[in-house]
């Protein structure tokens, strides 16, 4: 995307020893402003960001930028326009080098954020704290003369990027529970329903959805217990949100609900496999229950359950209760990361996501996290089995970021080789069903076998395991944030058999993994 430059007010002051010359220059400047200056300014914002070392998606606001040009006699309007644009680019870059990020410099003359989401998050932080909008809000939040209603921003987030929306809302709620005051009761109720119904409707094939076969009630009880446990991990946050929203009456509970729902989907994306009716009902009932019996009174001295951390950033351990990895100042901005991503060798694991859903093999919500973890470990270990023990352990460790994307709710904080498969029989059956539909013409990605096994490619036991190895062993680079993951392969890794079967199409937003997944070809692996 090309960065754009918007100038609210342009003032020009010309000094010249000869009044006649000043008049001529004034006319030239006016002609430039009315003519080609807009064209010459095109692209300078992006170049200035690059020169200053800021992210390509950064948004910047400046109160004032002063330029001083020395113009010779007889300069034509074209050179004047280009010189003005070059001076503007240089001045922008120099000013941005010393600019502070918005959360640290709300009153500074120049402020920048990693992207528009980060600026909107900061605006909501200020509003939650009861502070007036900063001077940069009209320019960066798109409010014009009036600050936008928080409900409008939050609804737009859900429409644009649901996984990032719930992550950003969770971060805001964890930093300052007064965010409950950003919404009216009707707005909070509408947002809760939009969030729960929207994320649930985006996960087709719900096992408990309309038209599902009847059971004896055991499956429904298991789903309710699973959801109750997931919500229980967020009890402390829920109680803080309720208190900040005005107490345990109907209004306070309603104001807490959308933020609790966002935290639930952010921390346990598998719940999108449950019916929205069940989620909405249990959120409401548990908020009432907790309001009537606060944790400190009902369970004195008992520590709340821990909240499993998202381990795809290599944190190494689960986060303590009510401690969210995203609870730094709620900028909503991506973590610092390498633009090239992390090297992985078994990128084909992500190609199993579409057939899992298409073939109806996706486990029910209570088993989803453990079954996905078991499937990933079983598949990875099966194709890497010919390696010596030490190399096998190292090869598994290299795929840690990939495993955390494929099964985000599992604890990958210990040595991968030491993690057991919880249900080997179920994992083997699931893998067999997937292996059976791998296109038989699938070939090894160029150089993949050599990278993993060295010069001599070992014999792989069965035809099914060989197909699985050809699918999984696809070296590439994985770029990950809390809400998206992009896997980039060399163009030569494109496989016609997989392309014809549709296996290498972008998965897009995968609600039950809590991320948008993208597959790209054309870069070095």
N, C-alpha and C positions, 0 to 999 in steps of 0.2 A: 504494500500500500504506500502511495506517495504522500509524504507529510505535506500538510497545507499550512499556509501562513495567512493569518487574518490580522489586519491592521484596523483598529477602531478609529484612530484619528491620526492624520498625517499633517504635521506642521512644518513649513519650510521658512527658513530665514536666510536671506542672501545679503552678504556684505561685499561691496566692491568700491574701489576708490573712485571710479567714474560712475555717476548716477545713470548715465545712458547705458553703460554696460550692465549694471544691475537690472535695469528694466528689460534688456534683451535676455539675460539669464532667467529672469522671472518668467518670461514668456516661454522659454525653452523648457523650464521645469514643468510648467502647466501642460505643455504639449506632451511631455514625457509621461506625466501622471495620467493624462487622458488617452495615451496611446499604448506604447509597447512595454511600459514598466511592469505591468501585470505579467506579461509573457516572460520577461527577463527574471522576475522574482520566482517563477515556477521552479520548484526543486531545491531552492536554497534552504528551506527548513530542514529537509532530510539531510542535506550535506552538512548543515550546521550541527545537527544532532550527532552525526558521525564524527565530525571533527572534535566535538566536545566529549566524546566517549559515552554518550547517553544511549539507552535502548532505542531501537528503531520505532517502537510503538509509544515512546514517551510523549506526554503532552506538557506544554510549557505555557506559562503566562508571565508577562512582564508589564510592569506599570509604565515603563518608559525606556526607549532605546535611542540614544543620541548618536548621530553620525556627523562627521565633519569632512567635507570633500573640498579639495583644492582644484578648481576648474580653470583651465587655460583659456585664453582668448581663441575664439574660432572653433571650439569643440562642437561636434555635431550632436544632435539629439540621441542618435543611436549609441554613441560612445558614452554620453552622459547617463543614459538609462542603464547600460551594462556596468558602468563604474559605480552607480548608485547601488545596484543589486549586489555587486561583489563586496562593496563596503558593508552592506547590510548583513551579508552572510558571515563575514569576518567578525563583525561586532556581535552578532548573535552567538557565534561559537565561543568567543572570549567571555561573554557574559554567562553562558551556560556552564563554563568550566568552574566558576565560583558559586553557582547556584546550589541551594540546599534542597533536599527532598521536601515535599509539601508538608508532611507531618511534623517536620522540625522547623519550618520557616513560614508559618502561615502569614506572618506580617511582613515578610521580606519583599523587596521590590521585584524579585524574580523567583519563581517557584516552579518546580517540575514534579511530575509523577510518572511512574513507569508506564502507565496507560490510563485510559479513561476510567476503567473500573476502579483503579486505585484512587483517582480524584473523587469519584462518587462515594467510595467508602469513607474517605476523610471528611467529606461533606456530612455524611450520616453520623460519623463520630461527633463532630461539632454540634450537630443538631441534638443528638442524644444527651450531650452534656449541657444543653440549654444555652449554648453560645451562638451568637449571630453568625450568619454565613460569612466566610472569609471573602476578601476582595476579589479573589480569582474565581469564585464560584460561577458568576455569569458567563465567563469565557470558557471554562473547562467542563462544567456540568451541563451546559446547554440550557441554562434556565432563562436566558434573556434578562429582563429587568427583575423578574420575580424568581425566587428560589423554588425549585420543583418540590412537589410533595414527595416525601419518602416512599409512600405506597406506590407511586408511579415508577420510581426507580426500581424498587424491588420486583414489581410485576414485570418490568422490562427485562431485568436480569433473568427471570425464570423463562421468559420467551426466547432470549438470545442464547443462553448457555446454562441450562439447569445444573449441571454438576458444579460449575464455578459459582453459581448463585448460592447453593446450599453451603459451600465451603466459606464463601464470604460472609454469609449471614451467621454462620457458626462462629467465625472469628470475631465479628462485631459483638455478638451476644456474650462471648467469653471475656472480651475486654471490658465491656461496660453493659451491665444488665439494664441500664436505663434506656436501651434501644426499644424496650417495650413501649415507651412513651411516644415513639415516632408515629405510631398508628392509632387510629380510632378503633373502637370495638368492631364496627362493621368492616373496616379495612382489614383488621387482623383476622376476622372470621373468613372473609373472602380469600385472603392470601393463604391461610392454612388449607382451605379446600383446594385452591388452585395448585398449591405445592404438592399435596398428597395425591390428588386425582391426576395431576399432570405427570408426575413421576411414575405412578402406577400404570397409567394408560400407555406409557411408552415402553412397557415391558410386556410384549405379547406372549401368549402361551401360559398365562397364569394358571397354576394347578388348581387354585381354589376360585377361579373366575366363573363367570356365568357359563353354564353348559358343562361344567366339570362333573365327572361321575361322582355319585354319592358315596360316602364312606360311613363307617360306624361312629364317626365323631372323633376318632383318635387323631386323625390328621389335623382336624381343625383345632383340637385341644393342644396339639404340639405347636401349631403356628401361633396360637394365642400365648402359650408359655414362652416361645421364642421371642415374640414381640414384647411381652412383659419384661423379660430379662434385659432385652436391648434398651428399653426405656428406663429400667432400673439403674443402669449404668449412668444415666443422665439426671438422676434425681436431684443431686445437689444444684446443678445448673437450673433445673426446672423450678426449684424452690426459690432460688435467687431471682429468677425472672419474674415469678409471681409476686414476690415481695416488692420488686422494683416497679411492677405494673400497678401497684395500689392495694395489694393484699389478696386475700383468699376469697373475695366475692366473685361473682360471675364475670365482672369486667376484668379483674386482675388475671383470672384464669384464661380468659379469651385472649388477652394481650400477650400472654406467655406462649400460647399454643403455636403460632407460626415459627417462632425461634426454636422451640423444642422440636418441632417437626423437621426443621432444617438440620439441626444437630443430629437427629436420628438418622436421616438419609445420608448425611456426610460421614457418620461414624459406622453405619451399618447399612451399606447400600443394598444388601440382600433383602431388606424389608420391602423393596419395591415389588417383590414377587408375591406380596400379600395383598389382599383386597383393600382398596382405599377405605371401604366402610369399616373394616376391622381396625385399621390404623386410626382413623378419626375417632371412632368410638372409644378405643383404649386410651388414646391420648387424653380425651376429655375425662374419662373415668379415673385415670391415674392422677391427673392434676387435682381433681376433687379429693381423692383419697389422701394424697400427700398434704394437701392444704389442711385437712382435718387432723392428720397425725404427723407433724413435722418429724424429720429424721432424728434430730437431736433429742426429742422427747420420747419418741417411740423406741429408739434403739440406742440408748446411751452407751458411748464407748465403743460402738461397733463401726468399723471402717467401711465406707461405701465401696462397692466393687470398682475395680479399675476399668478404665476405658482403653481399649486396645489402640495403640498409636498406628498411624499410617506409616509403614516401614519402607516405603519406596524411596525415601530420601536417605536411607542408610542410617537411621537413628540408632538402631541396634537394640532397642528395648521398648517394651510397652510403656506408654505414658501413665503417670499416676492418675488417680481419680480426679476428674474435672480439670485435668491439665491437657490442653489441646495443642498439638504442634502448630496450629494456625493462630494461636492466641497472642502472637506478637502484635504490635500495633496493627490494627485491622486494615492494612493498606489494600488488601485484595490483590496484590501484585504477585507475579510469578517469583519463585525463589531464584536466586542467582544460579545460573547453570551454564554449562558449555553449549554453545550453539551447535557443536558437532554431535553432542549426545555421548552416550556411553556405549562402548563396544560390547555386543552380545553375539553368541554363535548359534543360538537355538530359537531365532526369531519366528520360525514357523509355528511355534506354540500358539501364537495369536491367531493363526489361520484356523484353529479349532473352534473359535468362538461362534462363527456363523453357523456351522453345521450342528453345534450343540443345541442351539435354539431351533433351527430349522427341522431337525429330526426329532424334536421333543425329548431330548436327552438331558435337558437342564434340570438339576436336582431341585427339590422343593426348598423353600427359604430356610427352614431350620438346619438342613444338611448342606446348603449351598457352599458355605465357606470351606468346610472340611472336605467336601467331595471335590471341589475345584483344586484345593491344595494337594489332595491325594492324586488326582488325575495328572497334575503338572509334574509332581515328583516321579510318579510311575513312568510317565512317557519319557521324561528326561533321562532317568536312570536306565531305561531299557535301551535307548539309542546310544548311550554312552558306555554301556556295559563292557565293550571290548577293551576299554582303557585300563591300565594298571591302577591299583587302588589309590595311590597318591595323585595321579593325574585325573582320576575320576572325581575325587573330592575337589580338586582345583577347578575342574570344568564345571561342576555344579555351582561352586561359589561364584563363578563369573556370571552366572545367569540370575543372580539374586534380584537385580532390578526388574528383570523380565517376570520372574515368579511373583513379585509384589504387585505387578500390574495385572497378571492373570488371576491371582487369588489375593485380593487386597486385604481381606479380613483375617488372613492367617498370620501367625507370628513368625516372621522370617528373621528374627533378631538373633538367632543362634546359628551355629555352623550348619550349612545346608545339608551336608552329608550325615549329620547327626539327627535330623528330623525324621521321625518315623511316619510311615504311611498308616493312617488310623484304621482304614478298612481296605486291606489289600484286595479282597475278592470283588468288592463293589468297584474299585478303581480299575481292576483288570477287565471287568465286564464292560465298563463304560469305554475304556480305551479300545477294546476289541470292536465295539459297535462303531466307533469313529474310524478306526483303521480300515474297516471293511469298505468304507465309502470313499477313501482317499483315491483320487484318480490313478489308475494303474500306470499311466504314461508319465507320471510325475518323475522328474529327474533331480539329481543332486544339483544344488546351486553351484555355479562354477567355483572351484577351489574350496568348497565347503568341507568335503571329506578330508582334504589335505590339511586344512587348518586345524581340524579337531583331532585327527588320528595320525598325522604325520605322513611320511612318504608312502608307507604301505597301508592301504585301506584294509582293515580286517574283514573277515567274512562275517556277515550278519545272519543269524540263525534261520529265520523264517521269512517268507515272502511278505507277510504282514509287517514284521519288524523292519524289513528293508524299505517298504513304502513309508512307514512312519519316520525312519531316519531321513529319507529323501525329503519329506515334508518339513520336519522340524529343523534340520541342520541348515539354517539359512543365516549366515553372518550378516550383521547390519549394525546400525547405531540407533540407540533408543534415547529419546529425549522425553523427560518426564516432569510434569508439575502435579500439584495436588488434584487437578481436575482434568488433565489431558495427558495423552502419551502419543508420541509420533515415532514410528519405526521406519527408518530409511534404509533401503536396499540399493545396491548397484543396479543399473539398468539391465545388466546381463543376467541378473537373478530372476527376472520375469520368466515365468514358466507358462507355456501355452496350455498345458493340460489344466493347470490351476486356473488360468484366466478363463478358459471355456466353461469350467465348472462354477465360476464366480467366487472361488475361495479367496482370491486376493483382493477383493473389493474392500473398500474402507468399511470397517464395522460401524464407524460413526459413534454417536452417543450410545453407550451401553449402560443403561441404568443400574443393572445389578452388579456392575463393576465400579460404578461411581465415576466413570471417566468417559471422555470422548477419545476414541482410538482412531489413529490415522495411519495408513500404510502408504509409503511413498517410494517411488523408484527413480533412479537417476543420479544418486550421489554415491561416492565411494563407500564401500562397506568396511 
